[in-house]
């Protein structure tokens, strides 16, 4: 069974020969120092695709994934030609106008450029990114057509790694924007709609060439903390759910055969029915160390409507030795993979505090443990 066939069975809620393994994309890639370490281990020189230059995990490398053994290959919307990124410095300003600072190998927001905005006019006059800026689609057609016709990997595509809610609070500041959602709704709605319109344009550019080939289109927006959702389900249904549905419907119009993947960290159990209603098919990262995210419960409650993606926890397994990691994988296959609807991946990007053997052997171990008999 090829990787593409295996993943298609999983996406169709059918049991394949084994779990699939997805590395390299939304929250399952490699921080930049870790990518360097893994490339040195395998003796790989070059081959990097820098798809988000202002992030901690900025690099994608097909040769690394070939060595490790991932079932997926990914296609990304590229940054515009004008994008700068860190380029050897510790600070960068991205195209949204946010300053980023690199600390201990991790990119962190160090500014909220709309923190002092107090009117819709302030939002209208802001220098917003152009989703159709030159260079975003460079290499997409050639890459996706090559992967589709000359490999048997499962194929996924991604335009954004920060969703419209996440970008809104990054621009405003978390406290500011959560207050906006409660007391300045016209302002908050305008900001969310402005970002959503830009992101729909980004997916338009990505899927113009990639849409007919991919099995999965990735989206992301974090709605959870370690202990519960960032907002009440009622507020989510009022301000986030309709926009998430609009984006998913747009994506489906461009890639009707593809399943829609959504990344949201933390405790989001209370929001899962609402996410399903927006058209989410694949839920990532299944952070079971967060409240209410027991994987047996998730499978029992939502396994007929969702494919689970991720669940190998960086907080409780990946930082320890291979025996702990093996037990973690076994437990997730027993729970999330009970009916076959599971794609195994880490709950976040591989980082430098993880043993190298856990990273380079991740897929091999997963394939051994995840066989269905």
Residue pairs with C-beta under 8 A, 6 or more apart in sequence:
1 16
1 17
2 152
3 20
3 71
3 72
3 152
3 153
3 154
4 152
4 153
4 154
4 155
4 215
5 16
5 152
6 16
6 17
6 18
6 20
6 71
6 154
7 16
7 20
7 71
7 72
7 154
7 215
7 216
7 343
8 154
8 215
9 15
9 16
9 340
10 16
10 19
10 20
10 307
10 340
10 341
10 342
10 343
11 215
11 216
11 259
11 281
11 282
11 307
13 304
13 307
13 339
13 340
13 341
14 340
15 339
15 340
15 372
16 340
16 372
17 371
17 372
18 367
18 370
18 371
18 372
19 333
19 337
19 342
19 343
19 344
19 366
19 367
19 370
20 71
20 72
20 154
20 343
20 344
21 69
21 70
21 71
21 72
21 343
21 344
21 345
21 362
21 363
21 366
21 367
21 370
22 28
22 70
22 71
22 72
22 154
22 156
22 309
22 343
22 344
22 345
23 29
23 65
23 68
23 70
23 72
23 345
23 346
23 362
23 363
24 30
24 60
24 61
24 64
24 65
24 70
24 72
24 73
24 74
25 60
25 72
25 74
25 76
25 156
25 158
25 218
26 158
26 161
26 218
26 220
26 261
26 263
26 284
27 220
27 263
27 265
27 284
27 285
27 310
27 346
27 347
27 348
27 349
28 284
28 285
28 310
28 345
28 346
28 348
28 349
29 35
29 57
29 59
29 60
29 349
29 350
30 38
30 57
30 59
30 64
30 349
30 350
30 359
31 56
31 57
31 105
31 106
31 349
31 350
31 351
31 352
32 56
32 57
32 58
32 59
32 105
33 105
33 352
34 349
34 350
34 351
34 352
34 354
34 359
35 48
35 57
35 59
35 61
35 64
37 352
37 356
38 64
38 68
38 350
38 356
38 359
38 360
39 45
39 61
39 63
39 64
41 356
41 360
42 63
42 64
42 67
42 360
44 61
44 63
44 64
44 67
47 61
47 62
47 63
47 64
48 59
48 60
48 61
49 59
49 60
49 61
49 62
49 76
50 58
50 59
50 85
51 58
51 59
51 60
51 76
51 77
51 78
51 79
52 58
52 76
52 79
52 161
53 79
53 83
53 84
53 85
53 86
53 87
53 92
54 83
54 85
54 86
54 92
54 94
54 100
54 107
55 100
55 107
55 161
56 102
56 105
56 106
56 107
56 349
57 349
58 85
60 74
60 76
62 73
65 72
65 73
67 360
68 359
68 360
68 362
68 363
68 364
69 363
69 364
69 367
70 153
70 363
71 153
71 154
71 363
72 153
72 154
72 155
72 156
73 147
73 151
73 153
73 154
73 155
73 156
74 155
74 156
74 157
74 158
74 218
75 140
75 143
75 144
75 147
75 155
75 156
75 157
75 158
75 206
75 210
75 214
76 157
76 158
76 159
76 206
77 136
77 137
77 140
77 158
77 159
77 160
77 202
77 205
77 206
78 135
78 136
78 137
78 138
78 139
78 140
79 85
79 95
79 135
79 136
80 95
80 129
80 130
80 133
80 134
80 135
80 136
81 133
81 134
81 135
82 95
82 133
82 134
82 135
83 94
83 95
84 92
84 93
85 92
86 92
86 100
86 102
86 107
90 101
90 102
90 103
91 99
91 100
91 101
91 102
91 110
92 99
92 100
92 102
93 99
93 100
94 100
95 129
95 133
96 113
96 129
96 167
96 170
96 171
97 113
97 126
97 127
97 171
98 109
98 111
98 112
98 113
98 170
98 171
99 109
99 110
99 111
99 113
100 107
100 108
100 109
100 110
101 107
101 108
101 109
101 110
102 108
105 351
105 352
109 170
112 170
112 171
112 172
112 173
112 176
113 126
113 171
114 122
114 123
114 126
114 171
114 172
114 191
115 172
115 173
115 176
117 123
117 126
117 172
119 187
120 186
120 187
120 190
123 187
123 190
123 191
123 194
128 194
128 198
129 198
131 198
131 199
131 200
131 201
131 202
131 204
131 205
132 201
132 205
136 202
136 205
136 206
137 205
137 206
137 208
137 209
140 206
140 209
140 210
141 209
141 210
144 155
144 157
144 209
144 210
144 213
144 214
145 213
147 153
147 155
147 213
148 155
148 213
154 215
154 216
155 213
155 214
155 215
155 216
156 214
156 215
156 216
156 217
156 218
156 261
157 206
157 207
157 210
157 211
157 214
157 216
157 217
157 218
157 255
157 258
158 206
158 217
158 218
158 219
159 199
159 202
159 203
159 205
159 206
159 207
160 199
160 202
160 203
160 219
160 220
161 220
162 170
162 220
162 221
163 199
163 219
163 220
163 221
163 222
164 192
164 195
164 196
164 199
164 221
164 243
164 247
165 192
165 221
165 222
165 223
165 240
166 220
166 221
166 222
167 195
168 177
168 188
168 191
168 192
168 195
169 176
169 177
169 178
171 177
171 191
172 180
172 191
177 188
177 191
178 230
178 231
180 187
180 188
180 191
181 188
181 231
181 235
181 239
182 235
185 239
188 239
189 239
192 239
192 240
192 243
193 243
196 243
196 246
196 247
199 247
200 246
200 247
200 250
203 217
203 247
203 250
203 251
203 254
204 250
204 254
207 214
207 217
207 251
207 254
207 255
208 254
210 255
211 217
211 254
211 255
211 258
212 255
212 257
214 255
214 258
215 257
215 258
215 259
216 258
216 259
216 260
216 261
216 282
217 251
217 255
217 258
217 259
217 260
217 261
218 261
218 262
218 263
219 247
219 248
219 251
219 260
219 261
219 262
219 263
219 280
220 262
220 263
220 264
221 240
221 244
221 262
221 263
221 264
222 230
222 263
222 264
222 265
222 266
223 229
223 230
223 231
223 236
223 240
223 264
223 266
223 268
223 271
224 230
224 264
224 265
224 266
224 267
224 268
224 271
224 287
224 290
225 266
225 267
225 290
226 266
226 267
226 289
226 290
226 291
227 267
227 290
227 291
228 267
228 270
228 291
228 292
229 236
229 266
229 267
229 268
229 270
229 271
230 266
231 240
233 270
233 271
233 274
236 271
236 274
237 274
241 274
241 277
241 278
244 262
244 275
244 278
244 280
245 277
245 278
245 279
248 260
248 278
248 279
248 280
249 279
251 258
251 260
252 258
252 260
252 279
259 281
259 282
259 307
260 279
260 280
260 281
260 282
261 280
261 281
261 282
261 283
261 284
261 309
262 275
262 280
262 282
262 283
262 284
263 284
263 285
264 271
264 275
264 283
264 284
265 285
265 287
265 290
265 347
265 348
266 287
266 290
267 287
267 290
267 291
267 292
267 293
268 275
268 293
269 291
269 292
269 293
269 297
269 298
270 292
272 283
272 298
272 301
272 302
272 306
275 283
276 302
276 305
276 306
280 306
281 306
281 307
282 306
282 307
282 308
282 309
282 343
283 302
283 306
283 307
283 308
283 309
284 309
284 310
284 345
285 309
285 310
285 311
285 345
285 346
285 347
285 348
286 293
286 295
286 298
286 308
286 309
286 310
286 311
286 336
286 347
287 293
287 310
287 311
287 313
287 347
288 294
288 295
288 311
288 313
289 313
289 315
289 316
295 308
295 311
295 331
295 332
295 335
295 336
296 335
298 308
298 335
298 336
299 308
299 335
299 336
299 338
299 339
299 341
303 336
303 338
303 339
303 341
306 341
307 341
307 342
307 343
308 336
308 337
308 341
308 342
308 343
309 342
309 343
309 345
310 343
310 344
310 345
310 346
310 347
311 332
311 336
311 342
311 344
311 345
311 347
312 318
312 325
312 328
312 329
312 332
312 344
312 345
312 346
312 347
312 362
312 366
313 328
313 346
313 347
314 346
314 347
314 348
314 351
314 354
315 347
316 328
317 324
317 325
317 327
317 328
318 325
318 346
318 350
318 354
318 358
319 353
319 354
319 355
320 355
321 355
321 358
322 355
322 357
322 358
322 361
322 365
325 358
325 362
325 365
326 365
326 369
329 344
329 365
329 366
329 369
329 370
330 369
332 342
332 344
333 342
333 344
333 369
333 370
336 342
337 344
337 370
337 372
340 372
342 370
344 366
344 370
346 362
350 359
350 362
